[in-house]
Amino acid sequence: MATQLWVGSFTHGEQPGLRWFEVNDTTLRPAGSLEVTDPGWLVEGDDEIWAGLHLDESSLVRIVLDPVSVGESVSTGDADACHVALSPDAAWAALAHYTSGSIAIVGTGAEGGGPRLVEQRRFTGHSGVDAARQEAPHAHHVAWLTNTWLLVCDLGADLVRSLVWDEGVLSELDPIVLPPGFGPRHLVVREVGEGVNAMRQIAVAGELSGQVAAFELGVDARVGWRQTAVVDGSLVGGGVPSGIRLLADDQVVLANRMINTLAVLDWVDDGSLVLVDEFDSGGDHPRDIVVHDGRLWVAHLGSHEVTVLGETSRGWRVLDRTEVPSPAALCFREVVDG
């Protein structure tokens, strides 16, 4: 089994926007590139990689893997697609569009036929607390909880919107309300407990407040979220969170732009969060972070590099770095040898 790291870059068509590397421990060896313009997010499907293009007229592009080539492209009709997520059965892709404050649902063609746009939803309402960033809805992240239930971080409205996708109809449930000026950007999900005590919990990164908030509800429920924590995402302050990922079942890692740090928070079973560590990310403007094989891989948009950090006897340290133009999104892929 070999490992590849795929990197989407904001090169605006001046250089290839999609590159992939062979991973050898902490070293990245260039393996190829494609002329794809500004992939703002990458996600692996069954036998392809899907790239959401962060453009005035966004699209979802299928990257064929054997051999590697650019496949079908589906226009979403909206602006600045910044996140893509596949439903658990891989039948649907949801895209969040920042500027148009909308999501699109695309059928992936997993059961035959090509990918197709099947639904668009432009949101209304906004927080307005931050006049420059919350003057309108800004969808930033999509997370499928089931094949028919998804959450959307709306930075402009201080909401995590809850939607049901059922037989081609998209309907909106009561949202999760964040503190004013929080600016939800990305979230992670986990399940704790068993049987009647099973709970679904989410942790949300607040781009505007620099905080992380946590909520929970019963695994089988779709309403009634309860807030369990709101904590600072930095020990030193001044951070502008971007990515948040599960580091372990009981920990999350948060990337802080402006101060260029990564923060580790313990996620206790009761839903509380405790900030326990913070360290240098190894570059400028960490936009995306991926946990792979116990290490942290960070796309630094500002310093044009991908760094890998590992936990040592002296704490988390940069183990290696690779020059990559304007990296914005990371996606690991396992490849069967031969």
C-alpha positions as CSV (number, residue, x, y, z in Angstrom):
1,M,0.0,0.0,0.0
2,A,1.4,3.4,-1.0
3,T,0.2,6.8,0.2
4,Q,-0.4,9.9,-1.9
5,L,-1.0,13.5,-0.7
6,W,-3.1,15.6,-3.1
7,V,-2.8,19.4,-2.8
8,G,-5.2,22.0,-4.2
9,S,-3.6,25.4,-4.8
10,F,-4.9,29.0,-5.4
11,T,-2.7,29.7,-8.4
12,H,-5.5,31.4,-10.4
13,G,-4.6,29.4,-13.6
14,E,-1.0,30.7,-13.7
15,Q,0.3,27.3,-12.6
16,P,-1.3,23.9,-12.2
17,G,-3.8,24.1,-9.4
18,L,-3.8,20.4,-8.5
19,R,-0.7,18.4,-7.5
20,W,-0.1,15.0,-6.0
21,F,2.9,13.6,-4.1
22,E,4.2,10.2,-3.1
23,V,4.5,10.1,0.7
24,N,7.7,8.5,2.1
25,D,7.5,8.9,5.9
26,T,7.7,12.7,6.2
27,T,9.0,13.4,2.7
28,L,6.8,14.4,-0.3
29,R,8.0,13.4,-3.8
30,P,6.3,15.2,-6.7
31,A,4.3,12.7,-8.7
32,G,2.2,14.8,-11.1
33,S,0.0,17.8,-11.6
34,L,-3.2,18.9,-13.4
35,E,-4.4,22.2,-14.9
36,V,-7.3,22.7,-12.5
37,T,-8.1,26.2,-11.4
38,D,-8.3,27.0,-7.7
39,P,-9.6,23.9,-6.1
40,G,-10.7,25.1,-2.7
41,W,-11.5,21.7,-1.3
42,L,-10.7,18.1,-2.1
43,V,-12.4,14.9,-1.1
44,E,-11.8,11.3,-2.1
45,G,-14.6,9.2,-3.5
46,D,-14.8,5.5,-4.3
47,D,-12.5,5.7,-7.3
48,E,-12.0,9.4,-7.8
49,I,-11.2,12.7,-6.2
50,W,-13.7,15.5,-6.2
51,A,-12.5,19.1,-6.4
52,G,-14.7,22.1,-5.6
53,L,-13.4,25.1,-7.6
54,H,-13.3,28.4,-5.7
55,L,-14.4,30.6,-8.6
56,D,-16.9,33.3,-9.4
57,E,-18.8,30.6,-11.2
58,S,-18.0,27.5,-9.2
59,S,-18.0,23.9,-10.3
60,L,-17.4,20.4,-9.0
61,V,-14.8,18.5,-11.0
62,R,-14.3,14.7,-11.0
63,I,-10.6,13.7,-11.1
64,V,-10.2,10.3,-12.6
65,L,-7.4,8.2,-11.0
66,D,-6.6,5.4,-13.4
67,P,-5.0,7.0,-15.3
68,V,-5.1,10.4,-13.7
69,S,-7.1,12.9,-15.7
70,V,-9.7,15.6,-15.5
71,G,-13.2,14.1,-15.8
72,E,-16.7,15.5,-15.8
73,S,-17.4,19.0,-14.5
74,V,-20.7,20.2,-13.0
75,S,-21.4,23.9,-12.7
76,T,-23.0,24.8,-9.4
77,G,-24.3,28.2,-10.5
78,D,-22.9,29.9,-7.4
79,A,-19.7,31.7,-6.2
80,D,-16.6,30.6,-4.3
81,A,-17.2,26.9,-3.4
82,C,-15.0,26.5,-0.3
83,H,-16.0,23.1,1.0
84,V,-17.2,19.8,-0.4
85,A,-18.5,16.7,1.5
86,L,-19.7,13.3,0.2
87,S,-22.7,11.6,1.8
88,P,-21.8,8.3,3.6
89,D,-23.1,6.3,0.6
90,A,-21.1,8.5,-1.8
91,A,-24.3,9.1,-3.8
92,W,-24.4,12.9,-3.2
93,A,-21.8,15.7,-2.9
94,A,-22.7,18.9,-1.1
95,L,-20.8,22.1,-1.8
96,A,-20.8,25.2,0.4
97,H,-20.4,28.5,-1.4
98,Y,-19.0,31.4,0.6
99,T,-19.9,34.5,-1.5
100,S,-23.3,33.4,-2.6
101,G,-24.2,32.0,0.8
102,S,-25.5,28.8,-0.6
103,I,-25.1,25.1,-1.0
104,A,-25.5,22.8,-4.0
105,I,-26.3,19.1,-4.0
106,V,-24.7,17.2,-6.9
107,G,-25.5,13.5,-7.7
108,T,-22.2,11.8,-8.1
109,G,-23.4,9.1,-10.5
110,A,-22.4,6.4,-8.0
111,E,-25.3,4.2,-9.2
112,G,-24.8,4.9,-12.9
113,G,-24.9,8.0,-15.1
114,G,-22.7,11.1,-14.8
115,P,-22.6,13.7,-12.1
116,R,-25.5,16.2,-12.2
117,L,-26.7,19.3,-10.2
118,V,-29.9,18.4,-8.5
119,E,-30.5,21.1,-5.9
120,Q,-29.4,24.6,-4.9
121,R,-30.3,26.5,-1.8
122,R,-29.5,30.1,-1.2
123,F,-29.8,31.1,2.5
124,T,-31.3,34.3,3.9
125,G,-30.7,36.2,7.1
126,H,-27.4,37.3,8.6
127,S,-25.9,38.3,11.9
128,G,-24.5,41.7,11.0
129,V,-22.4,41.8,14.2
130,D,-19.2,42.0,12.2
131,A,-20.2,44.5,9.5
132,A,-17.5,43.5,7.1
133,R,-18.0,39.7,7.3
134,Q,-21.6,39.2,8.4
135,E,-23.5,41.4,6.0
136,A,-25.0,38.3,4.3
137,P,-25.1,34.5,4.7
138,H,-21.7,32.8,4.0
139,A,-21.9,29.1,3.8
140,H,-18.4,27.7,4.7
141,H,-18.6,24.0,5.6
142,V,-20.9,21.0,5.0
143,A,-21.0,17.9,7.1
144,W,-23.2,14.9,6.3
145,L,-24.4,13.2,9.5
146,T,-26.4,10.5,7.6
147,N,-27.3,10.0,3.9
148,T,-30.2,12.4,4.4
149,W,-29.1,14.8,7.1
150,L,-26.5,17.5,6.8
151,L,-25.1,20.5,8.7
152,V,-23.9,23.8,7.2
153,C,-21.6,26.3,8.9
154,D,-22.9,29.8,8.0
155,L,-20.3,32.3,9.0
156,G,-22.4,35.3,8.1
157,A,-25.5,34.3,10.1
158,D,-23.8,32.8,13.3
159,L,-25.7,29.5,12.6
160,V,-25.0,25.9,11.9
161,R,-27.9,25.2,9.6
162,S,-29.5,21.7,9.8
163,L,-31.1,20.3,6.6
164,V,-32.8,17.2,5.5
165,W,-32.2,15.8,2.0
166,D,-35.0,13.3,1.3
167,E,-36.2,12.0,-2.1
168,G,-34.8,15.0,-3.9
169,V,-36.3,17.6,-1.5
170,L,-34.2,19.8,0.7
171,S,-35.8,21.1,3.8
172,E,-34.4,23.2,6.7
173,L,-34.8,22.3,10.4
174,D,-34.2,24.6,13.4
175,P,-30.5,25.7,13.3
176,I,-27.9,25.6,16.0
177,V,-27.4,29.2,17.2
178,L,-23.8,30.4,17.9
179,P,-22.9,33.4,20.0
180,P,-23.1,36.7,18.2
181,G,-20.0,37.4,16.2
182,F,-18.7,33.9,16.5
183,G,-18.5,33.2,12.7
184,P,-18.7,29.4,12.4
185,R,-16.3,28.2,9.7
186,H,-15.7,24.5,10.1
187,L,-16.8,21.7,12.4
188,V,-16.0,18.1,13.4
189,V,-18.4,15.4,14.6
190,R,-18.1,12.4,17.0
191,E,-20.3,10.0,18.8
192,V,-19.9,9.1,22.5
193,G,-21.7,6.7,24.7
194,E,-23.7,3.5,23.8
195,G,-27.4,2.5,23.6
196,V,-29.8,4.9,25.2
197,N,-26.9,7.0,26.4
198,A,-25.4,7.5,22.9
199,M,-24.9,11.2,22.0
200,R,-23.7,13.0,18.8
201,Q,-21.4,15.9,19.5
202,I,-19.9,18.6,17.3
203,A,-17.1,21.1,17.8
204,V,-17.3,24.3,15.8
205,A,-14.4,26.7,14.9
206,G,-15.3,30.4,15.2
207,E,-13.3,32.3,12.6
208,L,-14.4,35.7,13.8
209,S,-14.3,35.2,17.6
210,G,-11.3,32.9,17.7
211,Q,-13.2,30.4,19.8
212,V,-14.4,26.8,19.6
213,A,-17.9,25.9,20.6
214,A,-19.3,22.4,21.3
215,F,-22.9,21.1,21.2
216,E,-24.6,17.7,21.6
217,L,-27.9,15.9,21.1
218,G,-29.1,12.3,20.9
219,V,-27.8,10.3,18.0
220,D,-31.3,9.6,16.6
221,A,-32.6,13.2,17.1
222,R,-32.6,16.1,14.7
223,V,-33.6,18.9,17.0
224,G,-32.7,20.1,20.5
225,W,-29.0,20.7,20.4
226,R,-27.5,21.6,23.8
227,Q,-24.4,23.9,24.1
228,T,-21.7,22.2,26.2
229,A,-18.7,24.6,25.7
230,V,-17.4,27.8,24.3
231,V,-13.6,28.3,24.8
232,D,-10.8,30.3,23.4
233,G,-8.9,28.7,20.5
234,S,-5.5,30.1,21.5
235,L,-3.5,30.5,24.6
236,V,-2.0,33.7,23.3
237,G,-5.0,35.3,21.6
238,G,-5.4,37.0,18.3
239,G,-5.9,33.8,16.3
240,V,-8.2,33.5,13.2
241,P,-9.2,29.8,13.1
242,S,-9.4,28.0,9.8
243,G,-9.4,24.2,9.9
244,I,-10.5,22.0,12.8
245,R,-9.9,18.2,12.8
246,L,-10.2,15.3,15.1
247,L,-6.7,14.5,16.4
248,A,-8.0,11.5,18.4
249,D,-11.4,10.4,19.8
250,D,-10.9,12.8,22.7
251,Q,-8.9,15.6,21.1
252,V,-9.3,18.2,18.3
253,V,-6.6,20.3,16.6
254,L,-7.3,23.8,15.4
255,A,-5.3,25.9,12.9
256,N,-5.0,29.6,13.8
257,R,-4.1,32.0,11.1
258,M,-2.5,35.5,11.8
259,I,-0.6,34.0,14.8
260,N,0.3,30.9,12.8
261,T,-0.2,28.3,15.5
262,L,-1.9,24.9,16.0
263,A,-3.9,24.4,19.2
264,V,-4.9,21.1,20.8
265,L,-8.0,20.8,22.8
266,D,-9.1,17.9,25.0
267,W,-12.7,17.0,24.2
268,V,-14.2,15.4,27.3
269,D,-17.1,12.9,27.1
270,D,-19.5,15.4,28.7
271,G,-18.9,17.8,25.8
272,S,-16.6,20.2,27.5
273,L,-13.4,21.5,25.8
274,V,-10.0,22.2,27.4
275,L,-7.2,24.0,25.6
276,V,-4.1,22.0,26.6
277,D,-1.4,22.9,24.0
278,E,-0.4,25.4,21.4
279,F,2.6,25.5,19.1
280,D,4.0,27.0,15.9
281,S,2.4,25.7,12.7
282,G,5.8,26.0,10.8
283,G,4.6,28.5,8.2
284,D,2.4,31.4,7.4
285,H,-1.4,31.3,7.0
286,P,-2.3,27.7,7.8
287,R,-5.5,27.2,5.7
288,D,-6.0,23.5,5.9
289,I,-4.8,20.8,8.3
290,V,-5.1,17.0,8.0
291,V,-4.3,14.3,10.6
292,H,-2.6,11.3,9.0
293,D,-0.7,8.5,10.7
294,G,-0.5,10.4,13.9
295,R,1.1,13.5,12.3
296,L,-0.2,16.9,11.4
297,W,0.0,18.0,7.7
298,V,-0.6,21.7,7.2
299,A,-1.2,23.7,4.0
300,H,0.4,27.2,4.5
301,L,-1.2,29.5,1.9
302,G,1.0,32.5,2.8
303,S,4.5,30.8,2.9
304,H,3.8,28.4,-0.1
305,E,4.6,25.2,1.7
306,V,3.2,22.1,3.2
307,T,4.7,21.2,6.6
308,V,4.4,18.0,8.6
309,L,4.6,18.0,12.4
310,G,5.1,15.2,14.8
311,E,4.9,14.8,18.5
312,T,8.4,14.4,20.0
313,S,9.9,14.4,23.5
314,R,10.0,18.2,23.2
315,G,6.4,18.5,22.1
316,W,5.0,19.0,18.6
317,R,7.8,20.0,16.1
318,V,8.1,20.5,12.4
319,L,9.6,17.3,10.9
320,D,9.7,18.3,7.2
321,R,8.5,20.9,4.8
322,T,7.8,20.9,1.0
323,E,7.5,23.9,-1.3
324,V,4.1,24.1,-2.9
325,P,2.6,27.2,-4.5
326,S,-0.3,28.7,-2.6
327,P,-1.6,25.4,-1.0
328,A,-5.2,25.6,0.1
329,A,-6.6,22.1,0.5
330,L,-5.1,18.6,1.4
331,C,-6.4,15.1,0.7
332,F,-4.6,11.8,1.5
333,R,-5.2,8.8,-0.6
334,E,-4.1,5.2,-0.1
335,V,-3.1,3.4,-3.3
336,V,-2.9,-0.4,-3.7
337,D,0.6,-1.3,-5.1
338,G,0.7,-3.2,-8.4
